[in-house]
Amino acid sequence: MAEVIARVISQEGTCEAGHKVGDEFVIGETLPSGVCSWAFYSLFPFYTVLQFGGSFPWESDPDKTTVACPDPANPVVFELRRIP
């Protein structure tokens, strides 16, 4: 199984969890310390695809995808990247 890194690439408004552009963390099957649980739940299905070798047809790079947290007023956008 591959390791997957999440990096904040965009943040607008006020993130209640304090996420900011440049933050990075390794995603696993449990909530990483300091990560918003709502964002984690949004990232987890995409993490699972990358972890097991899948990719997304709308992405030009098969080792990454972009996912936004569910807060439309204060969106945080994450890039997920598979590390082989």
PDB file of N, CA, C and O in Angstrom, chain B, residues numbered from 101:
ATOM      1  N   MET B 101       0.842  -1.188   0.000  1.00  0.00           N
ATOM      2  CA  MET B 101       0.000   0.000   0.000  1.00  0.00           C
ATOM      3  C   MET B 101       0.881   1.243   0.000  1.00  0.00           C
ATOM      4  O   MET B 101       1.932   1.282   0.639  1.00  0.00           O
ATOM      5  N   ALA B 102       0.435   2.237  -0.717  1.00  0.00           N
ATOM      6  CA  ALA B 102       1.196   3.473  -0.851  1.00  0.00           C
ATOM      7  C   ALA B 102       0.882   4.434   0.295  1.00  0.00           C
ATOM      8  O   ALA B 102      -0.197   4.397   0.887  1.00  0.00           O
ATOM      9  N   GLU B 103       1.844   5.283   0.586  1.00  0.00           N
ATOM     10  CA  GLU B 103       1.619   6.367   1.539  1.00  0.00           C
ATOM     11  C   GLU B 103       0.991   7.532   0.783  1.00  0.00           C
ATOM     12  O   GLU B 103       1.318   7.774  -0.379  1.00  0.00           O
ATOM     13  N   VAL B 104       0.086   8.254   1.446  1.00  0.00           N
ATOM     14  CA  VAL B 104      -0.573   9.396   0.821  1.00  0.00           C
ATOM     15  C   VAL B 104      -0.376  10.622   1.706  1.00  0.00           C
ATOM     16  O   VAL B 104      -0.644  10.590   2.907  1.00  0.00           O
ATOM     17  N   ILE B 105       0.096  11.698   1.092  1.00  0.00           N
ATOM     18  CA  ILE B 105       0.333  12.964   1.783  1.00  0.00           C
ATOM     19  C   ILE B 105      -0.748  13.953   1.354  1.00  0.00           C
ATOM     20  O   ILE B 105      -1.062  14.062   0.169  1.00  0.00           O
ATOM     21  N   ALA B 106      -1.312  14.667   2.318  1.00  0.00           N
ATOM     22  CA  ALA B 106      -2.262  15.744   2.025  1.00  0.00           C
ATOM     23  C   ALA B 106      -1.570  17.067   2.287  1.00  0.00           C
ATOM     24  O   ALA B 106      -0.896  17.234   3.304  1.00  0.00           O
ATOM     25  N   ARG B 107      -1.737  18.016   1.362  1.00  0.00           N
ATOM     26  CA  ARG B 107      -1.153  19.346   1.517  1.00  0.00           C
ATOM     27  C   ARG B 107      -2.240  20.372   1.220  1.00  0.00           C
ATOM     28  O   ARG B 107      -2.965  20.253   0.231  1.00  0.00           O
ATOM     29  N   VAL B 108      -2.347  21.377   2.081  1.00  0.00           N
ATOM     30  CA  VAL B 108      -3.310  22.449   1.852  1.00  0.00           C
ATOM     31  C   VAL B 108      -2.755  23.339   0.750  1.00  0.00           C
ATOM     32  O   VAL B 108      -1.656  23.881   0.868  1.00  0.00           O
ATOM     33  N   ILE B 109      -3.539  23.486  -0.342  1.00  0.00           N
ATOM     34  CA  ILE B 109      -3.081  24.308  -1.459  1.00  0.00           C
ATOM     35  C   ILE B 109      -3.886  25.596  -1.589  1.00  0.00           C
ATOM     36  O   ILE B 109      -3.496  26.505  -2.323  1.00  0.00           O
ATOM     37  N   SER B 110      -5.014  25.675  -0.873  1.00  0.00           N
ATOM     38  CA  SER B 110      -5.836  26.877  -0.913  1.00  0.00           C
ATOM     39  C   SER B 110      -6.692  26.925   0.343  1.00  0.00           C
ATOM     40  O   SER B 110      -7.176  25.896   0.814  1.00  0.00           O
ATOM     41  N   GLN B 111      -6.875  28.129   0.883  1.00  0.00           N
ATOM     42  CA  GLN B 111      -7.738  28.300   2.050  1.00  0.00           C
ATOM     43  C   GLN B 111      -8.317  29.695   2.007  1.00  0.00           C
ATOM     44  O   GLN B 111      -7.581  30.680   1.933  1.00  0.00           O
ATOM     45  N   GLU B 112      -9.648  29.782   2.053  1.00  0.00           N
ATOM     46  CA  GLU B 112     -10.333  31.072   2.046  1.00  0.00           C
ATOM     47  C   GLU B 112     -11.156  31.211   3.310  1.00  0.00           C
ATOM     48  O   GLU B 112     -11.586  30.214   3.891  1.00  0.00           O
ATOM     49  N   GLY B 113     -11.374  32.439   3.737  1.00  0.00           N
ATOM     50  CA  GLY B 113     -12.174  32.659   4.932  1.00  0.00           C
ATOM     51  C   GLY B 113     -11.407  32.255   6.181  1.00  0.00           C
ATOM     52  O   GLY B 113     -10.185  32.388   6.245  1.00  0.00           O
ATOM     53  N   THR B 114     -12.135  31.762   7.166  1.00  0.00           N
ATOM     54  CA  THR B 114     -11.546  31.365   8.440  1.00  0.00           C
ATOM     55  C   THR B 114     -11.772  29.878   8.672  1.00  0.00           C
ATOM     56  O   THR B 114     -12.903  29.448   8.900  1.00  0.00           O
ATOM     57  N   CYS B 115     -10.723  29.106   8.615  1.00  0.00           N
ATOM     58  CA  CYS B 115     -10.810  27.677   8.889  1.00  0.00           C
ATOM     59  C   CYS B 115     -10.838  27.493  10.397  1.00  0.00           C
ATOM     60  O   CYS B 115      -9.900  27.891  11.088  1.00  0.00           O
ATOM     61  N   GLU B 116     -11.900  26.897  10.911  1.00  0.00           N
ATOM     62  CA  GLU B 116     -12.038  26.701  12.355  1.00  0.00           C
ATOM     63  C   GLU B 116     -10.972  25.771  12.917  1.00  0.00           C
ATOM     64  O   GLU B 116     -10.652  25.843  14.104  1.00  0.00           O
ATOM     65  N   ALA B 117     -10.423  24.902  12.085  1.00  0.00           N
ATOM     66  CA  ALA B 117      -9.366  23.993  12.532  1.00  0.00           C
ATOM     67  C   ALA B 117      -7.984  24.621  12.417  1.00  0.00           C
ATOM     68  O   ALA B 117      -6.998  24.050  12.883  1.00  0.00           O
ATOM     69  N   GLY B 118      -7.911  25.805  11.792  1.00  0.00           N
ATOM     70  CA  GLY B 118      -6.633  26.494  11.667  1.00  0.00           C
ATOM     71  C   GLY B 118      -5.766  26.035  10.514  1.00  0.00           C
ATOM     72  O   GLY B 118      -4.582  26.370  10.471  1.00  0.00           O
ATOM     73  N   HIS B 119      -6.314  25.282   9.582  1.00  0.00           N
ATOM     74  CA  HIS B 119      -5.514  24.861   8.430  1.00  0.00           C
ATOM     75  C   HIS B 119      -5.142  26.069   7.581  1.00  0.00           C
ATOM     76  O   HIS B 119      -5.929  26.999   7.404  1.00  0.00           O
ATOM     77  N   LYS B 120      -3.908  26.028   7.056  1.00  0.00           N
ATOM     78  CA  LYS B 120      -3.427  27.121   6.210  1.00  0.00           C
ATOM     79  C   LYS B 120      -2.600  26.540   5.072  1.00  0.00           C
ATOM     80  O   LYS B 120      -2.117  25.410   5.150  1.00  0.00           O
ATOM     81  N   VAL B 121      -2.447  27.325   4.019  1.00  0.00           N
ATOM     82  CA  VAL B 121      -1.701  26.889   2.846  1.00  0.00           C
ATOM     83  C   VAL B 121      -0.300  26.432   3.271  1.00  0.00           C
ATOM     84  O   VAL B 121       0.393  27.114   4.026  1.00  0.00           O
ATOM     85  N   GLY B 122       0.089  25.274   2.768  1.00  0.00           N
ATOM     86  CA  GLY B 122       1.395  24.703   3.077  1.00  0.00           C
ATOM     87  C   GLY B 122       1.368  23.611   4.131  1.00  0.00           C
ATOM     88  O   GLY B 122       2.312  22.827   4.225  1.00  0.00           O
ATOM     89  N   ASP B 123       0.293  23.540   4.936  1.00  0.00           N
ATOM     90  CA  ASP B 123       0.184  22.461   5.928  1.00  0.00           C
ATOM     91  C   ASP B 123       0.217  21.115   5.218  1.00  0.00           C
ATOM     92  O   ASP B 123      -0.402  20.943   4.168  1.00  0.00           O
ATOM     93  N   GLU B 124       0.940  20.164   5.794  1.00  0.00           N
ATOM     94  CA  GLU B 124       1.009  18.814   5.238  1.00  0.00           C
ATOM     95  C   GLU B 124       0.849  17.795   6.353  1.00  0.00           C
ATOM     96  O   GLU B 124       1.251  18.025   7.493  1.00  0.00           O
ATOM     97  N   PHE B 125       0.246  16.654   5.994  1.00  0.00           N
ATOM     98  CA  PHE B 125       0.146  15.548   6.934  1.00  0.00           C
ATOM     99  C   PHE B 125      -0.026  14.254   6.165  1.00  0.00           C
ATOM    100  O   PHE B 125      -0.520  14.245   5.037  1.00  0.00           O
ATOM    101  N   VAL B 126       0.385  13.163   6.786  1.00  0.00           N
ATOM    102  CA  VAL B 126       0.234  11.832   6.203  1.00  0.00           C
ATOM    103  C   VAL B 126      -1.156  11.342   6.572  1.00  0.00           C
ATOM    104  O   VAL B 126      -1.558  11.397   7.734  1.00  0.00           O
ATOM    105  N   ILE B 127      -1.880  10.864   5.577  1.00  0.00           N
ATOM    106  CA  ILE B 127      -3.212  10.326   5.830  1.00  0.00           C
ATOM    107  C   ILE B 127      -3.083   8.834   6.089  1.00  0.00           C
ATOM    108  O   ILE B 127      -2.328   8.133   5.414  1.00  0.00           O
ATOM    109  N   GLY B 128      -3.822   8.368   7.065  1.00  0.00           N
ATOM    110  CA  GLY B 128      -3.887   6.944   7.375  1.00  0.00           C
ATOM    111  C   GLY B 128      -5.317   6.571   7.690  1.00  0.00           C
ATOM    112  O   GLY B 128      -6.248   7.295   7.339  1.00  0.00           O
ATOM    113  N   GLU B 129      -5.491   5.457   8.342  1.00  0.00           N
ATOM    114  CA  GLU B 129      -6.839   4.996   8.653  1.00  0.00           C
ATOM    115  C   GLU B 129      -7.404   5.640   9.905  1.00  0.00           C
ATOM    116  O   GLU B 129      -8.561   5.403  10.254  1.00  0.00           O
ATOM    117  N   THR B 130      -6.614   6.444  10.581  1.00  0.00           N
ATOM    118  CA  THR B 130      -7.097   7.177  11.744  1.00  0.00           C
ATOM    119  C   THR B 130      -6.846   8.663  11.525  1.00  0.00           C
ATOM    120  O   THR B 130      -6.004   9.050  10.715  1.00  0.00           O
ATOM    121  N   LEU B 131      -7.571   9.471  12.245  1.00  0.00           N
ATOM    122  CA  LEU B 131      -7.476  10.920  12.115  1.00  0.00           C
ATOM    123  C   LEU B 131      -6.102  11.418  12.558  1.00  0.00           C
ATOM    124  O   LEU B 131      -5.733  11.243  13.719  1.00  0.00           O
ATOM    125  N   PRO B 132      -5.341  12.034  11.659  1.00  0.00           N
ATOM    126  CA  PRO B 132      -4.047  12.589  12.060  1.00  0.00           C
ATOM    127  C   PRO B 132      -4.244  13.727  13.067  1.00  0.00           C
ATOM    128  O   PRO B 132      -5.243  14.444  13.012  1.00  0.00           O
ATOM    129  N   SER B 133      -3.320  13.883  13.955  1.00  0.00           N
ATOM    130  CA  SER B 133      -3.401  14.921  14.985  1.00  0.00           C
ATOM    131  C   SER B 133      -3.529  16.306  14.349  1.00  0.00           C
ATOM    132  O   SER B 133      -2.768  16.664  13.450  1.00  0.00           O
ATOM    133  N   GLY B 134      -4.503  17.075  14.829  1.00  0.00           N
ATOM    134  CA  GLY B 134      -4.678  18.445  14.378  1.00  0.00           C
ATOM    135  C   GLY B 134      -5.482  18.614  13.110  1.00  0.00           C
ATOM    136  O   GLY B 134      -5.697  19.744  12.671  1.00  0.00           O
ATOM    137  N   VAL B 135      -5.938  17.521  12.503  1.00  0.00           N
ATOM    138  CA  VAL B 135      -6.696  17.606  11.257  1.00  0.00           C
ATOM    139  C   VAL B 135      -8.187  17.667  11.579  1.00  0.00           C
ATOM    140  O   VAL B 135      -8.688  16.916  12.415  1.00  0.00           O
ATOM    141  N   CYS B 136      -8.874  18.565  10.907  1.00  0.00           N
ATOM    142  CA  CYS B 136     -10.318  18.702  11.054  1.00  0.00           C
ATOM    143  C   CYS B 136     -10.998  17.381  10.672  1.00  0.00           C
ATOM    144  O   CYS B 136     -10.725  16.820   9.610  1.00  0.00           O
ATOM    145  N   SER B 137     -11.876  16.895  11.538  1.00  0.00           N
ATOM    146  CA  SER B 137     -12.529  15.615  11.251  1.00  0.00           C
ATOM    147  C   SER B 137     -13.428  15.696  10.018  1.00  0.00           C
ATOM    148  O   SER B 137     -13.547  14.715   9.284  1.00  0.00           O
ATOM    149  N   TRP B 138     -14.064  16.853   9.774  1.00  0.00           N
ATOM    150  CA  TRP B 138     -14.903  16.999   8.579  1.00  0.00           C
ATOM    151  C   TRP B 138     -14.053  16.923   7.314  1.00  0.00           C
ATOM    152  O   TRP B 138     -14.450  16.293   6.334  1.00  0.00           O
ATOM    153  N   ALA B 139     -12.897  17.556   7.335  1.00  0.00           N
ATOM    154  CA  ALA B 139     -11.997  17.472   6.177  1.00  0.00           C
ATOM    155  C   ALA B 139     -11.504  16.039   5.991  1.00  0.00           C
ATOM    156  O   ALA B 139     -11.449  15.542   4.866  1.00  0.00           O
ATOM    157  N   PHE B 140     -11.150  15.380   7.077  1.00  0.00           N
ATOM    158  CA  PHE B 140     -10.665  14.003   7.004  1.00  0.00           C
ATOM    159  C   PHE B 140     -11.703  13.092   6.365  1.00  0.00           C
ATOM    160  O   PHE B 140     -11.367  12.269   5.514  1.00  0.00           O
ATOM    161  N   TYR B 141     -12.959  13.234   6.770  1.00  0.00           N
ATOM    162  CA  TYR B 141     -14.028  12.408   6.207  1.00  0.00           C
ATOM    163  C   TYR B 141     -14.205  12.674   4.715  1.00  0.00           C
ATOM    164  O   TYR B 141     -14.577  11.772   3.965  1.00  0.00           O
ATOM    165  N   SER B 142     -13.944  13.898   4.283  1.00  0.00           N
ATOM    166  CA  SER B 142     -14.021  14.227   2.861  1.00  0.00           C
ATOM    167  C   SER B 142     -12.844  13.635   2.089  1.00  0.00           C
ATOM    168  O   SER B 142     -13.004  13.186   0.954  1.00  0.00           O
ATOM    169  N   LEU B 143     -11.660  13.633   2.708  1.00  0.00           N
ATOM    170  CA  LEU B 143     -10.450  13.151   2.051  1.00  0.00           C
ATOM    171  C   LEU B 143     -10.367  11.631   1.994  1.00  0.00           C
ATOM    172  O   LEU B 143      -9.788  11.073   1.061  1.00  0.00           O
ATOM    173  N   PHE B 144     -10.938  10.965   2.981  1.00  0.00           N
ATOM    174  CA  PHE B 144     -10.720   9.525   3.150  1.00  0.00           C
ATOM    175  C   PHE B 144     -11.075   8.683   1.923  1.00  0.00           C
ATOM    176  O   PHE B 144     -10.278   7.819   1.558  1.00  0.00           O
ATOM    177  N   PRO B 145     -12.228   8.882   1.262  1.00  0.00           N
ATOM    178  CA  PRO B 145     -12.508   8.043   0.072  1.00  0.00           C
ATOM    179  C   PRO B 145     -11.475   8.223  -1.044  1.00  0.00           C
ATOM    180  O   PRO B 145     -11.130   7.261  -1.730  1.00  0.00           O
ATOM    181  N   PHE B 146     -10.987   9.443  -1.224  1.00  0.00           N
ATOM    182  CA  PHE B 146      -9.983   9.720  -2.257  1.00  0.00           C
ATOM    183  C   PHE B 146      -8.631   9.127  -1.854  1.00  0.00           C
ATOM    184  O   PHE B 146      -7.893   8.612  -2.695  1.00  0.00           O
ATOM    185  N   TYR B 147      -8.319   9.205  -0.571  1.00  0.00           N
ATOM    186  CA  TYR B 147      -7.111   8.579  -0.024  1.00  0.00           C
ATOM    187  C   TYR B 147      -7.114   7.085  -0.323  1.00  0.00           C
ATOM    188  O   TYR B 147      -6.107   6.528  -0.760  1.00  0.00           O
ATOM    189  N   THR B 148      -8.256   6.442  -0.084  1.00  0.00           N
ATOM    190  CA  THR B 148      -8.355   4.999  -0.272  1.00  0.00           C
ATOM    191  C   THR B 148      -8.068   4.611  -1.723  1.00  0.00           C
ATOM    192  O   THR B 148      -7.372   3.627  -1.974  1.00  0.00           O
ATOM    193  N   VAL B 149      -8.595   5.369  -2.669  1.00  0.00           N
ATOM    194  CA  VAL B 149      -8.339   5.094  -4.093  1.00  0.00           C
ATOM    195  C   VAL B 149      -6.840   5.174  -4.374  1.00  0.00           C
ATOM    196  O   VAL B 149      -6.274   4.268  -4.985  1.00  0.00           O
ATOM    197  N   LEU B 150      -6.198   6.251  -3.931  1.00  0.00           N
ATOM    198  CA  LEU B 150      -4.757   6.407  -4.173  1.00  0.00           C
ATOM    199  C   LEU B 150      -3.945   5.342  -3.448  1.00  0.00           C
ATOM    200  O   LEU B 150      -2.984   4.808  -4.003  1.00  0.00           O
ATOM    201  N   GLN B 151      -4.318   5.032  -2.227  1.00  0.00           N
ATOM    202  CA  GLN B 151      -3.591   4.053  -1.417  1.00  0.00           C
ATOM    203  C   GLN B 151      -3.507   2.700  -2.119  1.00  0.00           C
ATOM    204  O   GLN B 151      -2.483   2.020  -2.051  1.00  0.00           O
ATOM    205  N   PHE B 152      -4.584   2.319  -2.790  1.00  0.00           N
ATOM    206  CA  PHE B 152      -4.631   0.997  -3.417  1.00  0.00           C
ATOM    207  C   PHE B 152      -4.354   1.017  -4.916  1.00  0.00           C
ATOM    208  O   PHE B 152      -4.716   0.081  -5.629  1.00  0.00           O
ATOM    209  N   GLY B 153      -3.708   2.091  -5.401  1.00  0.00           N
ATOM    210  CA  GLY B 153      -3.228   2.114  -6.773  1.00  0.00           C
ATOM    211  C   GLY B 153      -4.178   2.689  -7.803  1.00  0.00           C
ATOM    212  O   GLY B 153      -3.863   2.687  -8.993  1.00  0.00           O
ATOM    213  N   GLY B 154      -5.339   3.186  -7.377  1.00  0.00           N
ATOM    214  CA  GLY B 154      -6.284   3.766  -8.316  1.00  0.00           C
ATOM    215  C   GLY B 154      -5.902   5.179  -8.702  1.00  0.00           C
ATOM    216  O   GLY B 154      -4.962   5.758  -8.157  1.00  0.00           O
ATOM    217  N   SER B 155      -6.644   5.721  -9.648  1.00  0.00           N
ATOM    218  CA  SER B 155      -6.421   7.096 -10.086  1.00  0.00           C
ATOM    219  C   SER B 155      -7.762   7.693 -10.492  1.00  0.00           C
ATOM    220  O   SER B 155      -8.784   7.007 -10.493  1.00  0.00           O
ATOM    221  N   PHE B 156      -7.746   8.967 -10.833  1.00  0.00           N
ATOM    222  CA  PHE B 156      -8.957   9.702 -11.169  1.00  0.00           C
ATOM    223  C   PHE B 156      -8.856  10.190 -12.607  1.00  0.00           C
ATOM    224  O   PHE B 156      -7.874  10.841 -12.965  1.00  0.00           O
ATOM    225  N   PRO B 157      -9.856   9.888 -13.443  1.00  0.00           N
ATOM    226  CA  PRO B 157      -9.751  10.206 -14.871  1.00  0.00           C
ATOM    227  C   PRO B 157      -9.680  11.702 -15.167  1.00  0.00           C
ATOM    228  O   PRO B 157      -9.247  12.081 -16.255  1.00  0.00           O
ATOM    229  N   TRP B 158     -10.084  12.552 -14.252  1.00  0.00           N
ATOM    230  CA  TRP B 158     -10.049  13.998 -14.490  1.00  0.00           C
ATOM    231  C   TRP B 158      -8.709  14.625 -14.117  1.00  0.00           C
ATOM    232  O   TRP B 158      -8.501  15.816 -14.348  1.00  0.00           O
ATOM    233  N   GLU B 159      -7.802  13.843 -13.545  1.00  0.00           N
ATOM    234  CA  GLU B 159      -6.480  14.347 -13.154  1.00  0.00           C
ATOM    235  C   GLU B 159      -5.444  13.962 -14.207  1.00  0.00           C
ATOM    236  O   GLU B 159      -5.465  12.844 -14.721  1.00  0.00           O
ATOM    237  N   SER B 160      -4.538  14.885 -14.530  1.00  0.00           N
ATOM    238  CA  SER B 160      -3.471  14.582 -15.497  1.00  0.00           C
ATOM    239  C   SER B 160      -2.363  13.733 -14.875  1.00  0.00           C
ATOM    240  O   SER B 160      -1.653  13.026 -15.589  1.00  0.00           O
ATOM    241  N   ASP B 161      -2.209  13.796 -13.557  1.00  0.00           N
ATOM    242  CA  ASP B 161      -1.206  13.015 -12.838  1.00  0.00           C
ATOM    243  C   ASP B 161      -1.925  11.894 -12.082  1.00  0.00           C
ATOM    244  O   ASP B 161      -2.741  12.183 -11.206  1.00  0.00           O
ATOM    245  N   PRO B 162      -1.646  10.629 -12.394  1.00  0.00           N
ATOM    246  CA  PRO B 162      -2.353   9.528 -11.740  1.00  0.00           C
ATOM    247  C   PRO B 162      -2.036   9.380 -10.251  1.00  0.00           C
ATOM    248  O   PRO B 162      -2.719   8.638  -9.546  1.00  0.00           O
ATOM    249  N   ASP B 163      -1.016  10.074  -9.772  1.00  0.00           N
ATOM    250  CA  ASP B 163      -0.620   9.968  -8.372  1.00  0.00           C
ATOM    251  C   ASP B 163      -1.173  11.080  -7.497  1.00  0.00           C
ATOM    252  O   ASP B 163      -0.760  11.213  -6.345  1.00  0.00           O
ATOM    253  N   LYS B 164      -2.111  11.892  -8.020  1.00  0.00           N
ATOM    254  CA  LYS B 164      -2.631  12.969  -7.184  1.00  0.00           C
ATOM    255  C   LYS B 164      -4.077  13.295  -7.530  1.00  0.00           C
ATOM    256  O   LYS B 164      -4.582  12.942  -8.595  1.00  0.00           O
ATOM    257  N   THR B 165      -4.723  13.979  -6.596  1.00  0.00           N
ATOM    258  CA  THR B 165      -6.046  14.535  -6.814  1.00  0.00           C
ATOM    259  C   THR B 165      -6.241  15.709  -5.868  1.00  0.00           C
ATOM    260  O   THR B 165      -5.463  15.901  -4.933  1.00  0.00           O
ATOM    261  N   THR B 166      -7.272  16.483  -6.115  1.00  0.00           N
ATOM    262  CA  THR B 166      -7.573  17.662  -5.314  1.00  0.00           C
ATOM    263  C   THR B 166      -8.965  17.502  -4.718  1.00  0.00           C
ATOM    264  O   THR B 166      -9.913  17.128  -5.409  1.00  0.00           O
ATOM    265  N   VAL B 167      -9.072  17.793  -3.415  1.00  0.00           N
ATOM    266  CA  VAL B 167     -10.331  17.618  -2.694  1.00  0.00           C
ATOM    267  C   VAL B 167     -10.543  18.825  -1.781  1.00  0.00           C
ATOM    268  O   VAL B 167      -9.603  19.309  -1.151  1.00  0.00           O
ATOM    269  N   ALA B 168     -11.785  19.306  -1.715  1.00  0.00           N
ATOM    270  CA  ALA B 168     -12.114  20.435  -0.843  1.00  0.00           C
ATOM    271  C   ALA B 168     -12.861  19.943   0.393  1.00  0.00           C
ATOM    272  O   ALA B 168     -13.584  18.949   0.340  1.00  0.00           O
ATOM    273  N   CYS B 169     -12.677  20.645   1.491  1.00  0.00           N
ATOM    274  CA  CYS B 169     -13.446  20.355   2.695  1.00  0.00           C
ATOM    275  C   CYS B 169     -14.905  20.749   2.441  1.00  0.00           C
ATOM    276  O   CYS B 169     -15.187  21.468   1.483  1.00  0.00           O
ATOM    277  N   PRO B 170     -15.826  20.291   3.276  1.00  0.00           N
ATOM    278  CA  PRO B 170     -17.249  20.536   2.996  1.00  0.00           C
ATOM    279  C   PRO B 170     -17.788  21.902   3.433  1.00  0.00           C
ATOM    280  O   PRO B 170     -18.990  22.139   3.304  1.00  0.00           O
ATOM    281  N   ASP B 171     -16.956  22.801   3.939  1.00  0.00           N
ATOM    282  CA  ASP B 171     -17.427  24.109   4.390  1.00  0.00           C
ATOM    283  C   ASP B 171     -17.416  25.092   3.224  1.00  0.00           C
ATOM    284  O   ASP B 171     -16.351  25.605   2.881  1.00  0.00           O
ATOM    285  N   PRO B 172     -18.571  25.376   2.599  1.00  0.00           N
ATOM    286  CA  PRO B 172     -18.581  26.235   1.412  1.00  0.00           C
ATOM    287  C   PRO B 172     -18.263  27.694   1.705  1.00  0.00           C
ATOM    288  O   PRO B 172     -17.867  28.426   0.799  1.00  0.00           O
ATOM    289  N   ALA B 173     -18.425  28.134   2.948  1.00  0.00           N
ATOM    290  CA  ALA B 173     -18.143  29.530   3.290  1.00  0.00           C
ATOM    291  C   ALA B 173     -16.661  29.760   3.581  1.00  0.00           C
ATOM    292  O   ALA B 173     -16.174  30.885   3.469  1.00  0.00           O
ATOM    293  N   ASN B 174     -15.948  28.706   3.952  1.00  0.00           N
ATOM    294  CA  ASN B 174     -14.532  28.807   4.319  1.00  0.00           C
ATOM    295  C   ASN B 174     -13.765  27.623   3.735  1.00  0.00           C
ATOM    296  O   ASN B 174     -13.189  26.838   4.488  1.00  0.00           O
ATOM    297  N   PRO B 175     -13.746  27.480   2.416  1.00  0.00           N
ATOM    298  CA  PRO B 175     -13.179  26.264   1.830  1.00  0.00           C
ATOM    299  C   PRO B 175     -11.670  26.126   2.017  1.00  0.00           C
ATOM    300  O   PRO B 175     -10.899  27.075   1.868  1.00  0.00           O
ATOM    301  N   VAL B 176     -11.298  24.908   2.345  1.00  0.00           N
ATOM    302  CA  VAL B 176      -9.893  24.514   2.379  1.00  0.00           C
ATOM    303  C   VAL B 176      -9.750  23.447   1.299  1.00  0.00           C
ATOM    304  O   VAL B 176     -10.498  22.470   1.279  1.00  0.00           O
ATOM    305  N   VAL B 177      -8.783  23.640   0.400  1.00  0.00           N
ATOM    306  CA  VAL B 177      -8.562  22.683  -0.686  1.00  0.00           C
ATOM    307  C   VAL B 177      -7.252  21.951  -0.420  1.00  0.00           C
ATOM    308  O   VAL B 177      -6.221  22.560  -0.134  1.00  0.00           O
ATOM    309  N   PHE B 178      -7.323  20.636  -0.521  1.00  0.00           N
ATOM    310  CA  PHE B 178      -6.174  19.767  -0.259  1.00  0.00           C
ATOM    311  C   PHE B 178      -5.752  19.089  -1.551  1.00  0.00           C
ATOM    312  O   PHE B 178      -6.590  18.710  -2.370  1.00  0.00           O
ATOM    313  N   GLU B 179      -4.440  18.939  -1.726  1.00  0.00           N
ATOM    314  CA  GLU B 179      -3.901  18.072  -2.769  1.00  0.00           C
ATOM    315  C   GLU B 179      -3.482  16.784  -2.094  1.00  0.00           C
ATOM    316  O   GLU B 179      -2.723  16.803  -1.125  1.00  0.00           O
ATOM    317  N   LEU B 180      -3.970  15.677  -2.595  1.00  0.00           N
ATOM    318  CA  LEU B 180      -3.541  14.355  -2.114  1.00  0.00           C
ATOM    319  C   LEU B 180      -2.556  13.795  -3.110  1.00  0.00           C
ATOM    320  O   LEU B 180      -2.816  13.768  -4.313  1.00  0.00           O
ATOM    321  N   ARG B 181      -1.423  13.348  -2.605  1.00  0.00           N
ATOM    322  CA  ARG B 181      -0.386  12.814  -3.495  1.00  0.00           C
ATOM    323  C   ARG B 181       0.067  11.459  -2.974  1.00  0.00           C
ATOM    324  O   ARG B 181       0.423  11.306  -1.805  1.00  0.00           O
ATOM    325  N   ARG B 182       0.044  10.477  -3.878  1.00  0.00           N
ATOM    326  CA  ARG B 182       0.527   9.127  -3.550  1.00  0.00           C
ATOM    327  C   ARG B 182       2.045   9.128  -3.618  1.00  0.00           C
ATOM    328  O   ARG B 182       2.632   9.609  -4.587  1.00  0.00           O
ATOM    329  N   ILE B 183       2.669   8.589  -2.592  1.00  0.00           N
ATOM    330  CA  ILE B 183       4.121   8.454  -2.550  1.00  0.00           C
ATOM    331  C   ILE B 183       4.440   6.968  -2.706  1.00  0.00           C
ATOM    332  O   ILE B 183       4.194   6.186  -1.788  1.00  0.00           O
ATOM    333  N   PRO B 184       4.983   6.570  -3.855  1.00  0.00           N
ATOM    334  CA  PRO B 184       5.238   5.135  -4.078  1.00  0.00           C
ATOM    335  C   PRO B 184       6.296   4.577  -3.141  1.00  0.00           C
ATOM    336  O   PRO B 184       6.617   3.391  -3.208  1.00  0.00           O
TER     337      PRO B 184
END
